[in-house]
Amino acid sequence: MKGVTAIMTAVMLSACQPNSAPDIRVENAHIRLPAPGQSIAVAYFDIVNAGGGDRLLSVATPISAQVELHTHLVEGDVMMMRKLEIVDIAAQQTTSFESGGLHVMIFDVNIKTEAKTLPLQLHFARSKTIEVIATITIR
């Protein structure tokens, strides 16, 4: 019986390790429309990872050919945006894409006036591509 308990403990502990498979879902996805006269939208969402670590490699949407991962940095008294090649998704954590932090820039958007939602495809290094429907919000 002690052997079975030791094996079960090892299996349960290994599920919590960063090398275990990611268990990712995306919540609260929304896209903020461009300001009048502008053509850049911004996407925000939460990546909830109940498994091992992963990396977000890119985001795609049919409303634009140019979509970039970005973050905000403060240098001195100036807040600046920086393009990111990847975003690490920590094991057992929620990574939030929100105003003033991580976000997705969507350039030269082509959004139909009547649209209420838009699809986003999130491409991960270890997980499959996850498609979510983002709600459109106005600035």
C-alpha positions in Angstrom: 0.0 0.0 0.0 2.9 2.4 0.8 4.2 1.9 -2.8 0.8 2.8 -4.3 0.6 5.9 -2.1 4.1 7.0 -3.1 3.3 6.5 -6.8 0.0 8.5 -6.5 1.9 11.3 -4.7 4.5 11.4 -7.4 1.9 11.6 -10.1 0.0 14.4 -8.4 3.2 16.4 -7.8 4.3 16.0 -11.4 1.0 17.5 -12.6 1.9 20.7 -10.8 5.4 21.0 -12.3 6.2 23.5 -15.0 7.1 20.7 -17.4 3.6 19.2 -17.2 1.2 19.8 -20.1 -0.3 23.3 -20.2 -4.1 23.4 -19.5 -5.0 26.8 -21.0 -8.2 28.7 -21.4 -8.8 32.3 -22.5 -11.4 34.4 -20.7 -12.7 38.0 -20.8 -11.6 38.6 -24.4 -12.6 42.0 -25.7 -11.3 44.3 -28.5 -11.4 48.1 -28.1 -12.2 49.8 -31.3 -9.9 52.5 -32.8 -10.5 56.1 -31.8 -12.3 58.1 -34.6 -10.0 58.6 -37.5 -7.6 55.9 -36.3 -7.1 52.4 -37.6 -5.5 50.6 -34.6 -7.6 48.4 -32.3 -6.4 46.8 -29.0 -7.3 43.3 -27.7 -7.3 42.3 -24.0 -8.0 39.0 -22.3 -6.9 36.7 -19.5 -5.0 33.5 -20.2 -5.7 31.0 -17.3 -3.2 28.2 -17.2 -4.0 25.4 -14.8 -1.1 23.2 -16.1 2.5 23.6 -17.0 4.3 26.6 -18.5 3.8 27.7 -22.1 4.5 30.6 -24.4 2.1 32.7 -26.4 3.8 33.1 -29.9 1.3 35.2 -31.7 -2.3 36.3 -32.1 -4.2 36.4 -35.4 -7.6 37.8 -36.5 -9.3 38.1 -39.8 -9.8 41.9 -39.4 -6.0 42.6 -39.9 -2.9 41.2 -41.4 -0.7 42.9 -38.8 -1.2 41.8 -35.2 1.5 42.3 -32.5 2.1 41.4 -28.9 3.0 44.5 -26.8 3.7 45.6 -23.3 3.9 49.0 -21.6 7.2 50.0 -19.9 8.0 53.0 -17.8 11.4 54.6 -18.4 11.9 57.6 -16.2 8.6 59.5 -16.3 7.7 58.2 -19.7 5.4 55.3 -20.4 6.2 53.5 -23.7 5.0 50.5 -25.6 7.3 47.7 -26.7 6.7 45.0 -29.2 7.2 41.5 -27.8 8.2 38.4 -29.8 6.6 36.0 -27.2 4.9 36.1 -23.9 5.8 33.5 -21.3 2.7 31.9 -19.7 3.6 30.8 -16.2 2.4 27.4 -14.9 -0.6 27.6 -12.5 -1.0 31.3 -13.1 -3.3 33.8 -14.9 -1.6 36.1 -17.3 -3.7 39.2 -17.9 -3.6 41.4 -21.1 -5.0 44.7 -19.9 -4.7 48.4 -20.3 -1.3 49.6 -19.1 0.3 46.2 -19.3 0.4 43.3 -21.8 -1.9 43.9 -24.8 -2.4 43.0 -28.5 -2.1 45.7 -31.1 -4.3 45.2 -34.2 -3.2 47.5 -37.0 -5.1 48.7 -40.1 -8.3 47.1 -38.9 -11.2 46.3 -41.1 -14.3 46.0 -38.9 -17.8 46.0 -40.1 -19.9 48.7 -38.4 -22.5 46.2 -37.2 -20.0 43.8 -35.7 -20.5 43.0 -32.0 -17.9 40.3 -31.7 -14.7 39.2 -33.5 -12.6 36.0 -33.5 -9.0 35.9 -32.2 -6.7 32.9 -32.6 -4.0 32.6 -30.0 -1.0 30.5 -31.0 1.0 28.8 -28.3 4.3 26.9 -28.3 3.0 23.9 -26.4 -0.8 24.2 -26.5 -2.9 24.0 -29.5 -4.2 27.2 -31.1 -7.1 28.5 -29.1 -9.8 30.5 -30.9 -12.0 32.9 -28.8 -14.7 35.3 -29.7 -13.9 38.7 -28.4 -16.6 41.3 -27.6 -16.2 44.7 -29.2 -16.0 47.6 -26.9 -15.9 51.3 -27.8 -13.2 53.6 -26.4 
